[in-house]
Amino acid sequence: MPDPTPPAVTATPTVAGPELVQLLTPEGERLEHPDYAIDLTDDELFALYRDLVMVRRIDTEGFALTRQGELSLWASLQGQEAAQVGAGRALKPGDYAFPTYREHGVAYCKGVDPVTLLGLWRGVSQGGWDPHAGEFHLYTIVIGSQTLHATGFAMGIQRDGGDGACMAFFGDGASSQGDVNEAFVWASVFNAPMVFFCQNNQWAISEPLERQTRIPLYQRAQGFGFPGVRVDGNDVLAVLAVTRAALERAREGSGPTLIEAFTYRMGPHTTSDDPTRYRLSADVEAWKLKDPIERMKVYLARSGKADHDFFDQVEKEADDLAAHIRAGCLALEDPTPLSIFDNVYAEGSSLLDEERELMSSYLAGFAEGSHR
Amino acid sequence: MATVTLAKALNEGLRKTMENDPKVLVMGEDVGALGGVFRVTDGLQKDFGEDRVIDTPLAESGIIGTAVGLAIRGFRPVCEIQFDGFVFPAFDQIVSQVAKMHYRSGGHVKLPITIRIPYGGGIGAVEHHSESPESYFCHTPGLKVVTCSNPADAYWMIQQTVANDDPVVFFEPKRRYWDKADVEMTGTAPMPLWKARVARPGNDLTLIAYGPMVKVALDAAAAAAEEGKSIEVIDLRALSPIDWPVVEDSVRRTGRAVVVAEAPSYASLTSEVAARLQEKLFYSLEAPVLRVTGYNTPFPPSRVEEDYLPDLDRVLDAVDRSLEA
């Protein structure tokens, strides 16, 4: 009788294999790659380091605010800073990003104030930012849905003469969704200017990668007719180089690319999760040695590009950002009861007009204008 | 004025929206060279090109999901779901994404998407080709739902729907695709999209119907007239939101109401109409509000569909029961 749960045939989670594109080793050693050269000024390198630190601080604050009861939930990105900063900084004006609910780092790169993100997690909004302002769409919580939105948007770029590209973020778990696979088909047959950016963080809540796939995820692209590449997701230089190339390829009309950023979710799925129930601390410890920020810091220090003053200055900026986030979070105002009727429709609805009036009359019956 | 079928009226309406607004796109399975399995998009790809009339891969979630992205980019997609029973692979995109995007974005993102769905039975089709899923969509805040019953409404309502800034599910009564009528195709729409229409005036009882059942209701009213009964027929047209003033004014006057639809009765649009009428008009009613609907079974094999679908006799039976109550 066949075994209903066959053994995994993928590489173990901590080993990516020789196809991994890497420009900066976990020890901070700079490598060259025949296909993905990158030449950055010192200022650009400093800016990337600064981004990494800021993004981790956003995450740390989001986590702390949840533990303190100020947010109802937080999806931590710890460990994925390089994947998100590398991808986020590869985007140019005119490029559009469709995130999951974990892309706080991409949001930061696109200029979305972290406090705005907190509105969702605090329960005062369901996003509410203007996606067009930062070319950064709302968070999408249903797994994989946004990959189709992104692909449609890219088809729109083809039709209105835009010169940008579109990038969809998703995870290893989402790679099993029908919508993601449909997005691959659409992007392929319409040759849409798309980059599919998969952060393979090895875990879909409690389910390991081998429950989603029996081949490396980047190889899925081949079956859909476009290239796939696996990049060290903890190496900001490699992610930047690979994503820039994929976006350029999309912009020039050569179609979609799947990028698998091989990384690790260092924290729980969200603040409601308990990863000790399903994974070994030894795995987490092994990935700590591949930390995306530490390797960049070592590289900058050893190469003599940056000194203590620089690192101290970045820490100071992170402290300022944290203070901004905390103050901004506490200042977020609860919506009014009647606001639940706002923006259900662009052109209104007679049914909701009636209901709003009913609720308004009901509330007016209380001495304080509310029953709370 | 032109004499056209309902399908041709939709075709002409779509053509006009595409001529008037270069952002209007048509997308779906077989909508291009074939012109759609019911020919509603006949000739559009030839005249507007493959970039605006898009034959999509065969995946309904993909059709709606990519339409969301196109709408965010500024287009007005008109999506065809080939048959009623094929909409469910797209249900998640419609209910979780399309319906909520404007709300979640605080009004920053409009999704002017039209989702066309041929629906209902009566054409002897195989399973999944005869269903009436409108209640699912009426139940979903953020969506609007309309249906046409005749060629003139088909011509004007499709244009009004595409011009609307909200996502609208547009149900097309497939058994009426071949019904012909004279349609005035010049000037402006004769009535707003969200208005119900008194299809036949009367004083003794109100028949409330929509889509394919309007003809059945009108036939029943004509038959009842021969027996001296004066039946008013209301064509709802808009299913979400319903134009309650028109419905309530009629029932307040007649005191009797029978609601007719092909869809199963349980937790349905007909439930909603009946509940609303007793809630608002309890003291004006002379008889219980009755419903004539499909049964609460899966849509049956076509050889017995006429036993499942409301017809003239079942409607007249309900009319008699109401008048005798």
Interface residues (C-beta under 8 A of the other chain):
Chain A: F98 S125 Q126 G127 G128 W129 D130 P131 H132 H137 L138 T140 V142 S145 T147 L148 H149 A150 T151 G152 F153 A154 M155 G156 I157 Q158 R159 D160 C166 G178 D179 E182 A183 V185 W186 V189 D342 N343 V344 Y345 A346 E347 S349 S350 L351 L352
Chain B: L25 D51 R52 T56 P57 A59 S61 G62 I64 G65 T66 A67 V68 G69 L70 A71 I72 R73 G74 F75 P89 D92 Q93 S96 Q97 K100 M101 H102 Y103 R104 S105 G106 G107 H108 V109 K110 P112 P141 G142 K144 N164 D165 D166 W194 S240 P241 I242 D243 W244
